[in-house]
Amino acid sequence: MASYYEEFIEKYEFENPLNRVVYEVVDCIKLRKDYASAANLILQNKLTLEDVVLRTVRLSFNDFIILADTLISRK
């Protein structure tokens, strides 16, 4: 039975590849408070701040403000 679940997990794909990137962005911010790495991920994957906002509810308004400031300073 365990092998069935292992195969399922290995074959599972996110319905949208952007969701994985957004998850990594949220992970950078929530766990490490590393806004620079989150901004790098957004720029490398050619995402917009709107893409991140639409795909997560885990970030606070202040997190979005700091992330937006970091993105603006990078451009």
C-alpha positions as semicolon CSV with decimal commas, in nm:
position;residue;x (nm);y (nm);z (nm)
1;M;0,000;0,000;0,000
2;A;0,285;0,240;0,079
3;S;0,432;0,191;-0,268
4;Y;0,099;0,299;-0,419
5;Y;0,114;0,630;-0,234
6;E;0,481;0,681;-0,318
7;E;0,406;0,632;-0,689
8;F;0,109;0,869;-0,663
9;I;0,318;1,140;-0,497
10;E;0,598;1,104;-0,752
11;K;0,353;1,134;-1,043
12;Y;0,151;1,418;-0,889
13;E;0,189;1,750;-1,065
14;F;0,061;2,085;-0,956
15;E;-0,230;2,188;-1,174
16;N;-0,042;2,502;-1,264
17;P;0,339;2,531;-1,252
18;L;0,306;2,888;-1,125
19;N;0,159;2,752;-0,803
20;R;0,489;2,586;-0,717
21;V;0,680;2,911;-0,772
22;V;0,429;3,106;-0,565
23;Y;0,464;2,846;-0,291
24;E;0,842;2,897;-0,295
25;V;0,795;3,275;-0,278
26;V;0,563;3,243;0,021
27;D;0,806;3,000;0,181
28;C;1,091;3,252;0,148
29;I;0,885;3,523;0,311
30;K;0,701;3,333;0,584
31;L;0,978;3,101;0,703
32;R;1,296;3,297;0,636
33;K;1,180;3,659;0,603
34;D;1,401;3,668;0,291
35;Y;1,229;3,920;0,065
36;A;1,531;3,948;-0,167
37;S;1,516;3,578;-0,257
38;A;1,140;3,600;-0,303
39;A;1,185;3,896;-0,538
40;N;1,453;3,704;-0,730
41;L;1,214;3,411;-0,777
42;I;0,944;3,644;-0,905
43;L;1,179;3,813;-1,151
44;Q;1,341;3,489;-1,270
45;N;1,005;3,330;-1,343
46;K;0,862;3,649;-1,497
47;L;0,575;3,668;-1,252
48;T;0,390;3,977;-1,146
49;L;0,293;4,072;-0,795
50;E;-0,065;4,014;-0,905
51;D;0,019;3,649;-0,984
52;V;0,139;3,605;-0,627
53;V;-0,159;3,786;-0,476
54;L;-0,412;3,579;-0,672
55;R;-0,255;3,247;-0,575
56;T;-0,205;3,285;-0,201
57;V;-0,379;3,412;0,109
58;R;-0,093;3,334;0,348
59;L;0,087;3,667;0,314
60;S;-0,018;3,967;0,515
61;F;-0,066;4,314;0,372
62;N;0,265;4,423;0,526
63;D;0,443;4,129;0,360
64;F;0,306;4,240;0,022
65;I;0,417;4,597;0,083
66;I;0,772;4,493;0,169
67;L;0,780;4,253;-0,128
68;A;0,654;4,525;-0,362
69;D;0,919;4,768;-0,232
70;T;1,187;4,507;-0,287
71;L;1,064;4,440;-0,641
72;I;1,052;4,812;-0,723
73;S;1,406;4,862;-0,596
74;R;1,527;4,576;-0,818
75;K;1,385;4,717;-1,142
